[in-house]
Amino acid sequence: MILINNLQTRYAHRRRSIDAAIAKVIDRGYVVLGPEVKNFEAAFARYVGVSHCIGLGNGTDAIELALRGLGVTQGDMVATVANAGMYTTTAMLAIGASPHFMDVAAESHHATLEQVVQAVDAGCRAVVITHLYGAAVRDIASMASYCHERNVPLIEDCAQAHGAKIDGRQVGSFGRAASFSFYPTKNLGGLGDGGAVVTSDDTVANRIAKLRQYGWSSKYVVTLAGAKNSRLDELQASILSELLPFLGQDNARRREIAARYSASIFHPFVEPPPVRNDDGYVAHLYVIRVCNRDQLRAHLNERGVAAEIHYPIPDHRQPLLSIRCSGITLPITEQNAQQTLTLPCYPEMTDEEVGKVIEAVNSWVS
Ligand SMILES: *Cc1c(COP(=O)(O)O)cnc(C)c1O
């Protein structure tokens, strides 16, 4: 079976780096917020091109603490998309903020500048922009400057886009702050949960550094409300520091696989994604559009190819929110949720496996 992600091969490829990273932490005996977290934070901030990185427990906490760090509190309205797996909405709900859902463009699956303008006009206190599926949002610079003019902080969610660039600038460097996840299957992932906020704003960085550790200003002295315990693990930080130098080549390999899919998948019912052959695209997920999705998925499974749906239920249609959001319709988001299907696309795939996926799709008799 060709899996949707294969962590066994991923770790086998990097076994020596990972073993060394773990050994270093064990030898030192410093396991929480120690030198490895500091090193990784400095390296990752430098990589993104910002002044600060604050290592956290996971990517959802990163969104929550970025929002809190920017002053979002209970009752505030925050703009987000409804097609990105509920992570941002979960973060908002933890604060008691309420989501203002923006519909997306059909091709890109991203929020548009027009939607951002509407959200700000509607009184949103912050805007979260998700670089979904590994594609940098093309208008991110215009969105960021519009929000900046209106004094509404823009947060980039970069959990699917580590290393993607727009006009030579890394995603994560456009907004007032940005969140990353280092969940194992992400473009940069560890051996467990991990996340970070990056920002060039000293005050925001300082607040988030406190919010991640009980609201302490110094040991056992609590000064800040809305805090939690969410620290990047010393082991994960050590591993991520070892893996960061491979991110560029891994992204290039992902892009190569996506380009091959798009050049070779021919089926009247299958619409490949708009693959970009530039560094604005890091191919986190290769998502096609197809009418009889379940039929194709079953066919692929029969041929030994896994396929997934990212994501089957838009946020505003989740059982948790369905009553509260019953008056909301997001036509494109809802249609995409019915028609998208994700094919395996990750750097450890062999050329032969990529060929097998293409053959499996093309041989579908619908
Ligand atoms: C994975 C992901 C997150 C959440 O990250 P966790 O580390 O799993 O909490 C947030 N946003 C997007 C778009 C993601 O893909």
The ligand as a Gaussian input file, in Angstrom:
#p B3LYP/6-31G(d) Opt

LIG

0 1
 C       -1.669000      20.830000      11.347000
 C       -2.301000      22.156000      11.256000
 C       -2.541000      22.950000      12.388000
 C       -2.415000      22.466000      13.798000
 O       -1.235000      21.936000      14.172000
 P       -1.151000      20.920000      15.422000
 O        0.303000      20.895000      15.706000
 O       -1.674000      19.601000      14.924000
 O       -1.961000      21.485000      16.520000
 C       -3.028000      24.234000      12.201000
 N       -3.313000      24.697000      10.983000
 C       -3.144000      23.948000       9.873000
 C       -3.489000      24.535000       8.555000
 C       -2.643000      22.653000       9.972000
 O       -2.488000      21.914000       8.867000

